[in-house]
Amino acid sequence: MIAVVGGGVIGLSVAYYLSQGGAEVVLYERGTLGQGCTWGSAGWISPSESAPVVAPQAIRQALNSLGRPAAPLYLRPALDPGLYRWLLQAIRYCNSAAAARGLRAVAEFSRPTFELYDELERAGLAAGMTSHGLLHVFGRPRPAARSLASAAVMRHYGYTVPDDLLTRTELLKLEPTLSRRAETGYLIGQERHIDPARLTAGLAGLARKAGAEIWEQAEVRRLDVAARQVRAVVTGHGPLPVAGVILAGGASCGMLLRPLGIRLPLTAGKGYSFLRRLRTLPRRPIHLGDIKVAVTPFPRGLRVAGTMELSGNNETLRRSRA
């Protein structure tokens, strides 16, 4: 028996592929499937967005955000020792060499993304995946040119990135819903998007069909460990003997590793999103590059998502951020 902790897109994908490979799998989700980071995401399937958050400019951005809750990257001091342990580790990697290594690792890892989603669709995912690309939009040419120059590095890893910026006329022809304040931008044509709610439901259906057992409202409280090996997972229903455990439940999973003597520097990166019903939706996902906000059209409305808030492991929502 293999236990998977966490019922978001990652945990459900792991449960599906393990079950399909012949493993006996049980998945535990402390709440409802896909109601964490998966539910609130912009739904982008965007391998071209491989740059790590921790990069040379991150320290300056974080310091500038203090006292500015509307900043795209927001650092809020909190009574959480884990946050400061993570920040100390992160500072070590805020340099060009580490950022390049991180970019290369994610870019290489993401190469088969579209092939794997096509494979899931053939298996019956039926989540309404759409392939209209990702449009980056700016109000001024200079930030747009910097963004395109940063994206150009992805060509080294086999990704297609345009050579030139779009004019305002070209931009509005591609996306008539934009206002006249949209001055320029560029389109990464291979990117896709998907409704996270439908993706979660589809993955859960595939996992169950492959034989996985899925438990909701079932929190894994601890791992029983002997000789540095996990022997059982313990929930409110008691212990379940296991041969292995996959942790896919977010930053809180770090606590489960302590009996193994493993201390991962994990902290939560909190984003915000909301859905608006509009009479006319854009044709494709849009990155509003000046304010680093994502908008994505779903059949049920426009998802607006963004921000990275570092305030420790909590579920406190701040209306000023939204």
DASUL-V947344 format. One record per pair of residues at least 4 apart in sequence whose ideal C-beta (glycine too) atoms are under 7 Angstrom apart, sorted by the first residue. I is the first residue (numbers start at 1). J is the second residue. If there is no record, write none. Layout:
BEGIN
i = <I,I>
j = <J,J>
END
This chain:
BEGIN
i = <1,1,1,1,1,1,2,2,2,2,2,2,2,2,3,3,3,3,3,3,4,4,4,4,4,4,4,5,5,5,5,5,5,5,5,6,6,6,6,6,6,6,7,7,7,7,7,7,7,7,8,8,8,8,8,8,9,9,9,9,9,10,10,11,11,11,12,12,12,12,12,13,13,14,14,14,15,15,15,15,15,16,16,16,16,16,16,17,18,18,19,19,19,19,19,19,20,25,25,26,26,26,27,27,27,28,28,28,28,29,29,29,29,30,30,31,31,32,33,33,33,34,34,34,34,34,35,36,37,37,38,38,39,39,40,40,40,41,41,42,42,42,42,42,43,43,43,43,43,43,44,44,44,44,44,44,45,45,45,45,45,45,46,46,47,47,47,48,48,48,48,48,50,50,50,50,50,51,51,52,52,52,53,53,54,54,54,54,55,55,56,56,56,56,57,58,58,59,59,59,60,61,61,62,62,64,65,65,65,65,66,69,69,69,69,70,72,72,72,72,72,73,74,74,75,76,76,76,78,78,78,80,80,81,82,82,82,82,83,83,83,83,84,85,85,86,86,86,86,87,89,90,93,95,96,97,98,99,100,101,102,103,103,104,105,106,107,107,108,111,112,113,114,115,116,117,117,118,119,120,121,121,123,124,125,125,126,127,127,127,127,127,128,128,128,129,129,130,130,131,132,132,133,133,133,133,133,133,134,134,134,134,135,135,135,135,135,135,136,136,136,136,136,137,137,137,137,137,137,137,137,138,138,138,138,138,138,138,139,139,139,139,140,140,141,141,141,141,142,143,143,143,144,144,144,144,144,145,145,146,147,147,148,148,148,151,152,154,154,155,155,160,160,161,162,162,165,165,165,166,166,166,166,166,167,167,168,168,168,168,169,170,171,171,171,171,171,172,172,174,175,175,175,177,177,178,193,193,194,194,195,195,196,197,198,199,200,201,202,203,204,204,205,206,207,207,208,208,218,218,219,219,220,220,220,220,221,221,222,222,223,223,223,223,223,224,224,224,224,225,225,225,225,225,226,228,228,230,230,231,232,232,232,232,233,233,233,234,234,247,247,249,250,251,251,251,251,252,254,254,257,257,258,267,267,267,268,268,269,269,270,270,271,271,271,271,272,272,272,272,273,273,273,274,274,275,275,275,275,276,276,276,277,278,278,281,281,282,282,282,285,285,285,286,287,288,288,292,293,293,294,294,295,295,295,296,297,298,307,309>
j = <24,26,240,241,242,243,18,23,24,25,242,243,244,246,26,28,233,240,242,245,11,14,15,25,27,246,248,28,220,245,246,247,248,249,253,10,11,29,247,248,249,250,11,12,27,29,33,34,214,216,12,34,36,37,38,248,13,38,199,200,203,14,248,15,27,248,16,200,203,204,207,17,203,18,246,248,19,25,27,207,212,20,203,206,207,210,212,21,23,25,23,25,207,210,211,212,210,212,213,213,215,240,212,214,215,215,218,220,235,33,215,216,218,218,219,35,217,216,200,204,216,38,39,196,197,200,39,250,41,250,196,200,196,197,271,273,305,196,305,285,294,296,303,305,193,194,195,196,296,303,134,191,193,285,294,296,113,117,191,192,193,194,134,191,110,113,159,151,154,159,188,191,103,106,107,110,154,55,103,99,102,103,58,308,58,90,93,94,94,99,94,95,96,99,61,62,94,63,91,94,64,65,73,73,75,71,71,73,74,75,75,74,318,320,321,320,291,292,306,307,308,308,307,309,310,309,310,311,83,311,312,312,313,85,86,267,312,313,87,267,310,312,88,89,265,90,265,266,267,91,265,94,98,99,100,101,102,103,104,105,106,107,153,108,109,110,154,157,157,158,116,117,118,119,120,121,129,122,123,125,125,129,206,206,202,206,202,194,195,198,199,202,194,195,198,192,194,192,193,192,283,284,187,188,189,190,191,284,188,191,285,287,174,175,185,187,284,286,147,185,186,287,289,171,178,182,185,286,287,288,289,143,144,183,184,185,289,290,181,182,183,290,144,183,145,165,183,184,146,147,289,290,148,165,184,185,289,149,165,150,151,289,152,165,186,161,161,159,161,159,161,189,190,188,186,187,184,185,186,170,171,184,185,186,171,184,172,182,183,184,173,174,175,178,182,184,185,176,178,187,282,283,286,280,282,182,285,296,198,199,199,298,200,201,202,203,204,205,206,207,208,214,209,210,212,214,212,214,235,236,235,236,233,234,235,256,234,235,234,256,230,233,245,256,259,231,232,234,239,229,230,231,259,260,231,260,261,242,245,241,239,240,241,242,240,242,245,238,239,253,256,253,268,266,267,268,313,313,264,266,262,264,263,310,312,313,312,313,308,310,309,311,305,306,307,308,306,307,321,322,303,304,305,304,322,300,301,302,303,301,302,304,301,301,302,297,302,286,295,297,294,295,296,295,294,293,295,306,304,306,305,306,302,303,304,303,302,303,321,321>
END
